[in-house]
Amino acid sequence: LQNLSCQTRGWGGSAMADATQAQDQEFDVVIVGGGVAGLASAVTLSQQGLRCAVLESRSILGGRARSWIDGVTRDPVHIGPHVVVTEYPNFFKLLEQLGTRDKVVWQPW
């Protein structure tokens, strides 16, 4: 998102430091929540030339769509949309905007 002129608050570093830095900046839009919907909004608005800030209470972005390594098995655990099908054109448009559509791995039925 940095390439899209979006600022994120709460992603890395301390929230207090981020809040102090934000006081010296002006934004056209403030988006509360750094989940898929908030990030999609930030991408779209920044592409329209608006300066946006994304406020997130957690230390990472993505909301419920994220991954981690299991501490016991060391297997990757991925959570997010439970069903991604070709009937969701807006979701695929977002992936295209982010340059990640080719990262979808389709599972055989």
Z-matrix of the N, CA and C atoms (Angstrom, degrees):
N
C 1 1.436
C 2 1.509 1 112.51
N 3 1.308 2 117.74 1 -20.11
C 4 1.452 3 118.99 2 -179.76
C 5 1.518 4 111.12 3 -61.25
N 6 1.325 5 118.07 4 -32.41
C 7 1.453 6 121.22 5 178.62
C 8 1.523 7 111.67 6 -68.72
N 9 1.320 8 116.87 7 -15.94
C 10 1.453 9 121.31 8 -177.84
C 11 1.515 10 112.16 9 -102.79
N 12 1.311 11 117.31 10 17.30
C 13 1.463 12 123.64 11 177.59
C 14 1.520 13 112.86 12 61.24
N 15 1.309 14 117.63 13 31.98
C 16 1.459 15 121.30 14 175.51
C 17 1.517 16 108.20 15 -101.85
N 18 1.289 17 115.03 16 140.71
C 19 1.456 18 121.14 17 174.94
C 20 1.516 19 107.34 18 -104.69
N 21 1.321 20 117.24 19 140.00
C 22 1.451 21 120.02 20 176.22
C 23 1.506 22 109.10 21 -117.05
N 24 1.300 23 115.58 22 142.78
C 25 1.456 24 121.97 23 178.84
C 26 1.510 25 108.13 24 -116.71
N 27 1.321 26 116.40 25 131.09
C 28 1.443 27 120.99 26 178.82
C 29 1.514 28 112.72 27 98.35
N 30 1.317 29 118.13 28 -5.37
C 31 1.459 30 121.41 29 -179.71
C 32 1.515 31 107.91 30 -95.64
N 33 1.303 32 116.92 31 101.15
C 34 1.459 33 121.91 32 -177.76
C 35 1.513 34 110.63 33 74.80
N 36 1.304 35 116.86 34 155.46
C 37 1.460 36 120.34 35 179.48
C 38 1.517 37 111.37 36 68.15
N 39 1.301 38 116.33 37 -177.09
C 40 1.463 39 119.41 38 -179.01
C 41 1.521 40 110.51 39 -90.35
N 42 1.309 41 115.52 40 148.47
C 43 1.464 42 120.10 41 179.24
C 44 1.522 43 110.96 42 -63.74
N 45 1.334 44 116.81 43 -35.38
C 46 1.467 45 120.04 44 -179.05
C 47 1.527 46 110.45 45 -65.26
N 48 1.326 47 117.34 46 -43.05
C 49 1.467 48 120.38 47 178.54
C 50 1.519 49 110.03 48 -63.02
N 51 1.329 50 116.99 49 -41.76
C 52 1.455 51 120.35 50 179.76
C 53 1.522 52 110.91 51 -64.70
N 54 1.329 53 117.81 52 -41.24
C 55 1.458 54 121.26 53 179.81
C 56 1.521 55 111.01 54 -64.37
N 57 1.316 56 117.25 55 -38.73
C 58 1.459 57 121.35 56 178.72
C 59 1.524 58 110.41 57 -64.31
N 60 1.321 59 117.01 58 -42.46
C 61 1.462 60 120.77 59 178.92
C 62 1.527 61 110.96 60 -64.85
N 63 1.331 62 117.07 61 -36.97
C 64 1.460 63 120.83 62 -177.38
C 65 1.519 64 111.84 63 -68.65
N 66 1.323 65 117.97 64 -25.02
C 67 1.460 66 120.29 65 -179.08
C 68 1.519 67 111.74 66 -63.32
N 69 1.307 68 118.32 67 -26.33
C 70 1.455 69 122.37 68 -177.73
C 71 1.523 70 112.43 69 -91.33
N 72 1.317 71 117.79 70 4.42
C 73 1.456 72 121.38 71 -177.32
C 74 1.513 73 110.33 72 -119.73
N 75 1.320 74 115.23 73 155.15
C 76 1.456 75 120.81 74 175.57
C 77 1.522 76 108.43 75 -113.89
N 78 1.322 77 114.95 76 139.67
C 79 1.453 78 121.30 77 179.41
C 80 1.516 79 109.39 78 -126.75
N 81 1.305 80 116.06 79 149.23
C 82 1.463 81 120.98 80 174.22
C 83 1.525 82 110.38 81 -81.26
N 84 1.333 83 115.72 82 -32.73
C 85 1.461 84 121.37 83 -175.01
C 86 1.519 85 108.52 84 -139.98
N 87 1.333 86 116.35 85 139.02
C 88 1.457 87 122.17 86 171.47
C 89 1.519 88 106.84 87 -116.49
N 90 1.320 89 116.64 88 123.99
C 91 1.462 90 122.89 89 -178.47
C 92 1.518 91 107.56 90 -108.28
N 93 1.315 92 116.18 91 125.40
C 94 1.460 93 121.50 92 -179.83
C 95 1.519 94 108.17 93 -96.53
N 96 1.319 95 115.71 94 112.35
C 97 1.463 96 121.74 95 178.99
C 98 1.510 97 111.76 96 112.37
N 99 1.322 98 115.75 97 122.88
C 100 1.458 99 121.75 98 -179.31
C 101 1.512 100 113.03 99 -104.09
N 102 1.340 101 116.56 100 34.51
C 103 1.457 102 120.69 101 173.88
C 104 1.522 103 109.74 102 -83.24
N 105 1.320 104 116.21 103 -169.17
C 106 1.462 105 120.26 104 -177.44
C 107 1.528 106 111.40 105 -58.26
N 108 1.329 107 117.77 106 -44.43
C 109 1.474 108 120.03 107 -178.40
C 110 1.525 109 111.44 108 -65.95
N 111 1.329 110 117.50 109 -43.20
C 112 1.456 111 120.49 110 179.23
C 113 1.518 112 112.07 111 -64.47
N 114 1.324 113 116.41 112 -42.25
C 115 1.465 114 120.25 113 179.76
C 116 1.522 115 111.42 114 -68.78
N 117 1.343 116 116.63 115 -37.75
C 118 1.467 117 120.03 116 176.64
C 119 1.524 118 110.22 117 -62.76
N 120 1.320 119 116.16 118 -41.31
C 121 1.465 120 120.08 119 177.21
C 122 1.523 121 110.86 120 -62.32
N 123 1.322 122 116.65 121 -44.71
C 124 1.460 123 120.78 122 -179.39
C 125 1.527 124 111.76 123 -62.24
N 126 1.317 125 116.49 124 -42.27
C 127 1.467 126 120.49 125 178.85
C 128 1.524 127 110.29 126 -61.69
N 129 1.321 128 115.92 127 -50.26
C 130 1.466 129 120.54 128 -177.21
C 131 1.524 130 112.03 129 -63.16
N 132 1.329 131 116.64 130 -46.22
C 133 1.463 132 120.03 131 -178.92
C 134 1.524 133 112.12 132 -66.49
N 135 1.323 134 117.35 133 -39.25
C 136 1.465 135 119.10 134 -179.96
C 137 1.520 136 111.34 135 -68.72
N 138 1.326 137 116.95 136 -31.74
C 139 1.461 138 119.60 137 176.76
C 140 1.533 139 111.15 138 -69.12
N 141 1.323 140 116.41 139 -19.53
C 142 1.463 141 121.16 140 175.81
C 143 1.530 142 111.57 141 -89.44
N 144 1.340 143 116.29 142 3.83
C 145 1.455 144 120.71 143 176.32
C 146 1.515 145 115.49 144 93.17
N 147 1.323 146 117.93 145 5.91
C 148 1.459 147 120.55 146 179.11
C 149 1.528 148 110.56 147 -86.08
N 150 1.319 149 115.11 148 145.35
C 151 1.472 150 121.06 149 175.63
C 152 1.514 151 107.16 150 -90.88
N 153 1.334 152 116.42 151 119.24
C 154 1.458 153 118.90 152 -175.88
C 155 1.520 154 111.31 153 -125.55
N 156 1.320 155 113.87 154 150.17
C 157 1.463 156 122.02 155 174.74
C 158 1.516 157 107.29 156 -117.97
N 159 1.321 158 116.54 157 135.65
C 160 1.458 159 121.92 158 176.05
C 161 1.520 160 107.33 159 -107.52
N 162 1.335 161 115.88 160 120.98
C 163 1.458 162 120.97 161 178.19
C 164 1.521 163 108.50 162 -99.13
N 165 1.313 164 116.77 163 125.78
C 166 1.464 165 121.72 164 -179.42
C 167 1.517 166 108.55 165 -133.35
N 168 1.330 167 116.90 166 132.06
C 169 1.461 168 121.10 167 -177.17
C 170 1.528 169 112.81 168 -78.04
N 171 1.305 170 117.50 169 -20.85
C 172 1.465 171 120.60 170 -179.65
C 173 1.526 172 110.68 171 -94.50
N 174 1.308 173 115.13 172 170.63
C 175 1.462 174 119.51 173 -177.59
C 176 1.524 175 113.01 174 -82.13
N 177 1.343 176 118.25 175 -6.59
C 178 1.460 177 121.59 176 178.92
C 179 1.521 178 109.49 177 -131.62
N 180 1.321 179 115.62 178 154.35
C 181 1.460 180 121.52 179 176.72
C 182 1.525 181 110.18 180 -90.50
N 183 1.309 182 116.19 181 163.40
C 184 1.452 183 121.17 182 174.45
C 185 1.514 184 114.27 183 118.26
N 186 1.322 185 117.17 184 -14.42
C 187 1.462 186 119.16 185 -179.38
C 188 1.513 187 110.67 186 60.75
N 189 1.315 188 115.53 187 -127.43
C 190 1.467 189 119.59 188 -179.56
C 191 1.520 190 112.43 189 -84.67
N 192 1.312 191 118.43 190 -0.96
C 193 1.462 192 122.04 191 176.88
C 194 1.524 193 108.14 192 -99.80
N 195 1.323 194 115.98 193 99.90
C 196 1.462 195 119.46 194 -178.28
C 197 1.513 196 110.26 195 -160.09
N 198 1.311 197 116.05 196 176.70
C 199 1.459 198 122.45 197 -179.35
C 200 1.518 199 109.57 198 -137.69
N 201 1.302 200 115.41 199 155.53
C 202 1.459 201 121.63 200 173.47
C 203 1.514 202 108.86 201 -156.18
N 204 1.310 203 116.04 202 168.44
C 205 1.465 204 122.43 203 176.80
C 206 1.522 205 108.13 204 -99.90
N 207 1.338 206 116.10 205 125.73
C 208 1.456 207 120.69 206 178.47
C 209 1.521 208 109.81 207 -61.73
N 210 1.326 209 116.18 208 130.82
C 211 1.460 210 121.28 209 -176.97
C 212 1.512 211 114.56 210 -66.21
N 213 1.318 212 118.39 211 -23.89
C 214 1.470 213 121.75 212 -178.15
C 215 1.519 214 111.24 213 -95.68
N 216 1.329 215 116.45 214 -54.02
C 217 1.467 216 120.07 215 -174.33
C 218 1.521 217 113.32 216 -87.15
N 219 1.330 218 117.19 217 -17.32
C 220 1.466 219 124.11 218 -175.62
C 221 1.530 220 112.18 219 66.03
N 222 1.329 221 117.04 220 15.03
C 223 1.461 222 121.51 221 177.08
C 224 1.527 223 109.37 222 -81.72
N 225 1.331 224 117.45 223 146.25
C 226 1.469 225 118.86 224 174.43
C 227 1.527 226 109.48 225 -73.15
N 228 1.325 227 115.97 226 139.34
C 229 1.463 228 122.35 227 177.52
C 230 1.526 229 106.39 228 -119.24
N 231 1.319 230 116.44 229 121.30
C 232 1.458 231 121.98 230 -178.51
C 233 1.521 232 108.37 231 -116.49
N 234 1.332 233 116.68 232 128.18
C 235 1.464 234 120.02 233 174.08
C 236 1.514 235 108.69 234 -127.11
N 237 1.293 236 116.05 235 159.04
C 238 1.457 237 121.03 236 -179.62
C 239 1.506 238 108.98 237 160.89
N 240 1.328 239 117.64 238 -146.56
C 241 1.463 240 118.70 239 177.94
C 242 1.525 241 109.68 240 -56.77
N 243 1.320 242 115.90 241 128.75
C 244 1.458 243 119.21 242 -177.78
C 245 1.513 244 112.43 243 -73.77
N 246 1.317 245 115.64 244 -27.28
C 247 1.448 246 119.90 245 -179.98
C 248 1.531 247 107.94 246 -134.25
N 249 1.295 248 116.44 247 123.00
C 250 1.464 249 121.60 248 173.63
C 251 1.521 250 105.63 249 -123.04
N 252 1.310 251 115.46 250 111.79
C 253 1.454 252 120.40 251 179.94
C 254 1.522 253 108.69 252 -124.30
N 255 1.284 254 115.83 253 167.13
C 256 1.466 255 120.11 254 -176.44
C 257 1.516 256 113.03 255 -68.73
N 258 1.337 257 118.16 256 -8.01
C 259 1.460 258 121.06 257 178.80
C 260 1.521 259 112.59 258 -81.10
N 261 1.318 260 118.82 259 4.81
C 262 1.466 261 122.45 260 178.63
C 263 1.529 262 109.61 261 -107.53
N 264 1.337 263 117.96 262 73.72
C 265 1.468 264 120.18 263 -174.04
C 266 1.528 265 113.39 264 -62.81
N 267 1.323 266 118.62 265 -33.27
C 268 1.464 267 119.60 266 -179.26
C 269 1.521 268 111.62 267 -68.09
N 270 1.320 269 116.78 268 -36.65
C 271 1.459 270 120.11 269 177.99
C 272 1.531 271 110.27 270 -64.46
N 273 1.328 272 116.65 271 -42.84
C 274 1.465 273 119.96 272 179.07
C 275 1.525 274 111.45 273 -69.42
N 276 1.321 275 117.31 274 -32.22
C 277 1.464 276 119.88 275 175.12
C 278 1.528 277 110.01 276 -63.05
N 279 1.343 278 116.94 277 -42.00
C 280 1.460 279 120.43 278 176.65
C 281 1.527 280 110.32 279 -61.36
N 282 1.320 281 117.32 280 -45.71
C 283 1.469 282 119.83 281 178.81
C 284 1.530 283 111.02 282 -59.90
N 285 1.321 284 117.09 283 -38.31
C 286 1.473 285 120.48 284 177.32
C 287 1.525 286 110.52 285 -64.73
N 288 1.338 287 117.10 286 -43.44
C 289 1.465 288 120.62 287 178.74
C 290 1.527 289 111.06 288 -60.29
N 291 1.320 290 116.44 289 -36.44
C 292 1.460 291 120.95 290 -179.39
C 293 1.523 292 112.71 291 -83.64
N 294 1.331 293 116.36 292 -9.26
C 295 1.462 294 119.95 293 -178.86
C 296 1.522 295 112.91 294 74.61
N 297 1.335 296 116.47 295 28.35
C 298 1.467 297 119.88 296 -176.26
C 299 1.530 298 113.80 297 -122.14
N 300 1.322 299 118.06 298 6.85
C 301 1.468 300 118.75 299 -177.63
C 302 1.518 301 111.91 300 -59.99
N 303 1.315 302 117.54 301 -34.24
C 304 1.462 303 119.88 302 -179.48
C 305 1.527 304 112.83 303 -73.26
N 306 1.332 305 117.34 304 -2.19
C 307 1.467 306 121.20 305 179.39
C 308 1.527 307 112.48 306 -88.12
N 309 1.351 308 117.35 307 -9.66
C 310 1.464 309 120.29 308 178.75
C 311 1.522 310 108.53 309 -69.20
N 312 1.320 311 116.02 310 127.93
C 313 1.452 312 122.24 311 177.65
C 314 1.524 313 107.04 312 -108.46
N 315 1.324 314 115.70 313 112.72
C 316 1.457 315 120.83 314 -177.41
C 317 1.514 316 109.74 315 -81.85
N 318 1.316 317 116.08 316 132.09
C 319 1.459 318 121.07 317 177.09
C 320 1.518 319 108.98 318 -90.42
N 321 1.332 320 116.61 319 140.98
C 322 1.470 321 118.65 320 178.46
C 323 1.532 322 110.17 321 -69.72
N 324 1.326 323 115.74 322 147.36
C 325 1.466 324 121.00 323 179.11
C 326 1.493 325 110.40 324 -79.94
